[in-house]
Amino acid sequence: SSGINAEYGGISMSYPVAACYIHEFSVVTHRTSGIVMFQIVGVLGGIYVCVCSLFVMELEEGWRWELALTLLPALLTLIALHFADESPRYYVANGQYEKALGVLQNMARWNGRELPEMTLPTEVESHSNSYFEVYKQPYTRMSVIVSIIQFSWSWCMTGITYFIPDAMSYSYCYLSDFFTSTYTDQHGCTLYTTTEYFFYLAFTVLAIPGLFLGGFCVEYFGRKLTALWTFWILTGLYMALLVCINYSVTIAISALAYTTLGTVTILIWVLSPELYPSYMRTTSNGILSTFNRLGAAGGAFFTEYVDPYSMQLTVSTYIVLSLITAIACLFINCETKGSYLKDTRSETSSYGAAGTPQSEANGSPTTDKHGRVAEIPNVEESKTNGDLYLCTDYANY
């Protein structure tokens, strides 16, 4: 048990780190596509686990074979990481400018390009990287909202994954009339049948169109509208699950919900790293991801103990959580679409309300201190909808 918990904890730790790593190596136009590919590889891992389960879980001590087979991708990842460079933004944030330049030169060489002339900072900005800073101004509002999104998404994702097998077992919406349900062996262990493993496999594959849809939505509609509409859609889908028409409709609605949750997956891992400067980006995303794990644990625990008595109550929790999250998304007051990543707190202080950099307001070129041109949303449109560029309260900083 301790070994399994340690393995799962390591995987949970790697997710926010990997998302930040991809952001810090990607240009603005490729940032979302990098996250989409990252998540698709994760889905392929889920497919690999389902296929392995089909062949080994019915063997004696099949769970040992399962753990051994899942160890192979981890070993390949460990080897590959030895050839990966550290993020140049991490080096810059910690004053290691020569190392940052070396990484950029490697990147230029791999892409067959010449590294353009650039000026790196001459001194590092002093800062503290407190675990509590993520919920302090100027990040309070967005940190709270993203925490709610992470918790709700993970609770619902875990719950809907177990929904179909449990519906088979407890005769919800007539599924037990058509499908073979789980059974309990002589040791009291609940075993999944081949049919249920195929459902897990099918639902895992259904995440792929959701990931591509998420990539399109966050780039075309923006992070704010994607967050808002996906949770309103999820609320409606979960309400429809309370109305049992027949097993085909129940499966179709569950599949749509799972695909929509795939869209939320992209939203989370694109938006979260964009909210914070480099010196606190990974720490902040790690803290926000704890709500992800709490949601997964809560969803699994609740589903396990409540489904035998009332699956309607389980579905009702999905409705309540999605509705609360949809309402929370109404308070998102910013849009990070098209923005470059921030390296220090002082960079955020050069931006004012309504998407307008202070340098532009003063008539000077719209660039940051490193000469990067800021990609900003339409100013008049931002004034209309009240957006704050880069999602922080600049009035106090």
N, C-alpha and C positions, 0 to 999 in steps of 0.2 A: 504493500500500500504506500509506504513512504517513497519507494522508488518511482511508482507511477505518479504520485503527487509531484515529485521533483521534476520528472520529465514534463508533465503538463505545465508546471510553473515556468520551466525554461522556455517552452513554446510560447506561453503567454508573454513572457518578458521580451522575446525576440520580435513580436509583432509591431509594437510601437517603435522599436529601434529601427526595424527594416523600413517602415513607412517613412520615418524621418530621413533615413539614409538615401532612399530613392528621391525624396524631395530635394535634398541638398546636392544631388548630382544631376538633376534634371533642369532644363530650361523651362520657362513658363509654359510654352506651347506643348511640351512633352510630359509635363508633370502628371496629368491625369492618366494618360496612356500607360505610363510606368506603373502606376498603382493598379490599373486594370490588369496588366500582365502579371503583376505580383499576386493579385487575388486569384487569377485563373490558375496559376501554378498551385495555389492552395487548394483549389477545387480538384485539380488533377490528383493531388495528394489524398483528398477525400475519396475519389474514385478508386485509387490504388488500395486504400484501406478496405473499402466495400468488397472489392474483388478478392482481396486476401481472405476476408472473413467468409466469403462463400465457400472457399476451399479448405480452410483450416479450423474453423470454429467448432465443427462437429467432431473433430478428432479428439482423442483423449488428451487433456491438457492443451487444448487448442489455443487457449489464451496465451500460452508461452510462445507458441509459434507466431501468433499475431504480433506480440511485442518484438520478437526477433526480426520479423519481416519489416516492421515499421522503423527498426533501427537502421536499416540500410540507407534510406534517404538522409537520415541525420548524419551518418558517417560521410556521405558524399558532400553534404553541406559544410561539415567541419573542414574537409579538405579544401573545398572551394574558397572558404573564407580566408585561408592563408594567402591567397593570391589577390585579395581585395584590398584596395587602398582605403585609408582613413578619409573621412570627409574633409575637404579643404576648408569648409566653413567652421568645422570644429577646431581646426588648427588656427584659423584666424581669430576665432573667439577666445582662444587661449594664448594668443601672442606668439604662436609658432609659425611665423610667416614664411620662412624658407621651406619648411615641410609642405605648407600649403601650395607654394609655387611649384614644388617638385611634383605634387599630385596633378596640378593643372598641366604641367609639361607632359606627364605620362598620358593624360587624357587626350591632349593634342596629338601625341605620337600615335596612339591607338586609332585615332580617327583620320590619320594622314593629313593633318593640318599643322600650320604654323601657329604657335601661341602668340596672340596679338600683344602689343605693348600694354601694360597695365601698371597701376600704382596700388600696391597693397598698403594697408594702414601702417603707420609708423609706431603706434602704441596701442595697447589693448585698453578698452574701457573697463574700469573696475566695476564689479558687480557681485551680488550675492545670489546663489542659486538655491534658495530655500524651497523646501517642499511645499510650503504654504503660499509661496509667491503666486502660484497659478490662480489662486482665488482672491488675490488682492487686486486693487485698481492698478492698471487700467484693464485688467483681463477678467474681472469678476463675472460680468453678465454672460459672455460667451463661454467661459469655463463651466458655469452652472448649466447652461443650456446643453452644451456638448456632453456633460456628465449624464444628464437626463436622457439624451439620445442614445448614448452608449448603453446605459442600463436597460432601457426599454427595448432596444434592438436585440440585445443579447438574450434577454428573458424570452422575447417572442420567437427568436430564431431557434433557441433550444427547445421551447415548447412545441413549435410547429413541426420540428424534426421528429418528436415522439408522438405527435398527434395521431397520425395514421395507424401505426402499430397499436396504440392504445384504443383507438376507435374500433379496430378489429377485435381486440380482446374483450372490450366492454360493450359491444353491440351498439355503438353510437352511429346514428344515421345509416343503419342497416348494413354496415360494412362486414359484420361477421356472417351475414347471409351469403356472402360471395367469396370471402377470402379466409384462408386458414390463419388463425391467430396464434399468438405466442403460447407456449406451454411451459409447465414447471417440471423439472426432472426430479429424480428421487432424492437429490440433495437439497431441494428447495430453491434451486437457481432458475430464474426465468430465462428461457432460451428463445431466440428469434428463429423463425422458419426461413426457408429459402425465399419465399414470397416477400417477406418483410425486408430481407436484405436487398432484394431487387427494388423495393420501394425506396429504401435509403439511397441506393445507387441512382435511381431516377430523379429523386429530389435533389441530390447533389449536383447532377448534371443540369437541373433546372436553374441553378444559381448562375450559370454561365451567361444566358441571355440577360439576366438581371444585372450582371456586372457590366456588360457592354452598354445596356440601357443607362446604367448609372453614370458611366463615363460620358455618354452623350448628354445626359441631362445637366450634369454639373458644369459642363463647358458651354452648353447652348443656353440653358435657362439660368444658370448660376447656382451657387450653393444654397442660397436662402430659399428660393422657390422650390428647389428639389427637396430640401428638408421638409418644407411645409406640406407639399402635395403628397409626398410618399406616405406620410403618417396619416393624413386624412384618408388616403386610399386604403391603407391598412386597417383603419378603423371601420370602414365600410365592409371590407372583406371579412373581418372577424365577426361583424354583426350578421353577415350572411351565413356564417358557419353555425349560428344558433338556430337557423331555420333548416331543418333536415328534410330535404326533398327526396333525394336518393343518394346512393353511394357515389355515382358518377359526378354529380354536382359537388358533393363534398370534396372529392379528390381534386376536381378542377379548381375550386376556390382555394384549397390548401396549396396547390401548385402555384397559383397566381400570387398568393401571399408570400410564398418562399422566394419567388422571383423578385417581388417588390423588396423583400428584405435584402436581396443581393444588391439592389440599387442603393439601399441605405449603407451597405458595406463600403461601397466606393465613396459615398458622401463622407463617411466618418474619416476614412484614412486619407482623403484628399484635403478635407477642411482642417482637421485638427493640427497637423504640422504647420499650416499656414498662419496660425494665430499668434505664434510666439517667436521671439528672436532666438538666434542660434544657441546662445549660452544656456537657455532653459527649454529648448524645443523638445528634446528627448525626455527630460525629466517630467515636463508638463504632460506629455502624451502618455508616459508611464502611469502617472497619477490618474489621468482621465480613464485609462484602460482598466483601472481597478474596478470601476463601475461596470465595465464590460464583464469582468469575472464575477462580480457580485450578482449581476443580472443572470448570468448563465447558471450559477449555483442555485439562485432562488427559483428560476424557472424549472430546473431539473427537479429540485426538491418538491416544489409545489405540485408539479405534474405527477410525480411518483406517488404522492400520498393523497392527492385529491381526485385524480382521474377515476379510481375504482368506485368513488361515491357519486361524483357529479362532474362529467366532462363539460357540462354547460357552465359550471362555475370556473373551470379552467379557461375556457374560451372568453368568459367575461373579464378575466384579468387581462387578457390580451387587448380587449376593447378599451378597458380603462387606461392601461398604460399607453396605448397608441393615441388615445384622445388627449391625455395629459401632455404627451410629447408634442402633438400637433399644436396644442394651445401654447406650449412653451416656445415653439418655433415662430409663433406670431411676434415674439419679442426680440427676434434676431434683428439687430439694427445696423447690419453691415454686409458687405459683399467682398470676398477675397478673390473672386474670379479675375484673372489677368494681372494679379499683383506679384511682385518679386518677393522673395523671402527676406525677412529682416535679420540682421546680424546682432544688433545691439539695441538697447532701450532708447538710446539717443536718436536712432534712425526713426523710431516711431514718433518722437516728439516733433519732427519736422512736418507732420501732416495735420491738417485741420479737418473740419467737418465737411460733409457733402462731397467727399472724394477729391478734394482739392489740396495738393501739396502747398505748404506755406510759401515755398520758393516761387510757385506759379502765381500765387496771390500778390507777391511782391514784384512781379514782372520779370523774374530771372528764369533761366531755363529749368525745365522740369526734370531734374536729375538729382541723384543722391550724392553723398560725399565721395563715392568711388567713381562718379561719372556715369552711373547706370541710368538710362532713361526710364522713368516710372511709367508703367502702363496703367492708366487710370480710367475708370468708367466715365461716362458722359456726365459732366458736372451739373448741367441743368436738370437732367433726369435724377441725379442723386439728390439734388436739393428738393425735388418733388417728393421722392419716397423716403427721405430722411436717412439714407444710408450713411454710415461712417466708413470711410475707406480704411482697410486693414483692421477693422474690428476692435478698436481700443478707444478709450475715452481720453482724447488728447487735450481736453480742456484743462486737465490737472497735471499734465506732463509735458 
